[in-house]
């Protein structure tokens, strides 16, 4: 295989050579969305890219080659749509885009897996619909849903309670892209109640849920060490999910 596994860094001839290994296409997917005063709006995309990189390493250990496709940065992100910098698309747009990406990539790749940690319910539903539509069209596509109980139970209390730019997600970015975390702002942020209970009560936006600064949880409790552990767990979940989709014994 070529040294790089990121196709945006490769020529078509290099990609053609790697395709002989029947790789899986990993597509990082994330919202462009407000993540508190301390994290960039690209947080989801940066984490998805790091997750794809680590997942690719684990897949290779199991004999499954993969290449990482360019990231998809625009998905459903209505919860934070009122905040500057958040760009939300309609579910129909997301479904159509991801469906077409999966169908096109499946012409050359063994399978396509959409990878990310953005867990807004409408986004997860759009990914589900997109993969179903792609598979009906002859593709072989799946998506990572870390909210499934099987996976969520392994990701810690902060994630389970509904962290958004709190200890869980901030830790992930501290591990994935530490230079993108504004620690001077992070250290001064008070804890905010978790997002999940508010959504269950019918909140439709971050502000309605009590997140006036677009974060939920405790950013001051984040650490690089925790982020490394979370990324490791997520990479294992990704590799298991892809292998099971391919029909391999995990």
Secondary structure, 3 states (H helix, E strand, C coil): CCCCCEHHHCCHHHHHHHHHHCCEEEEEECCECCECCCECCCHHHHHHHHHHHHHHHHHHHCCCCEEEEEEECCCCCHHHCCCCCCECCCHHHHHHHHHHHHHHHHCCCCEEEEECCCCCHHHHHHHHHHHHHHHHCCCCEEECCCCCHHHHCCCCHHHHHCCECCHHHHHHHHHHCHHHCCHHHHCCCCCECCHHHHHHCCCCCCCCCCCCCCCEECHHHCCHHHHHHHHHHHHHHHHHHHHHHHCCCC
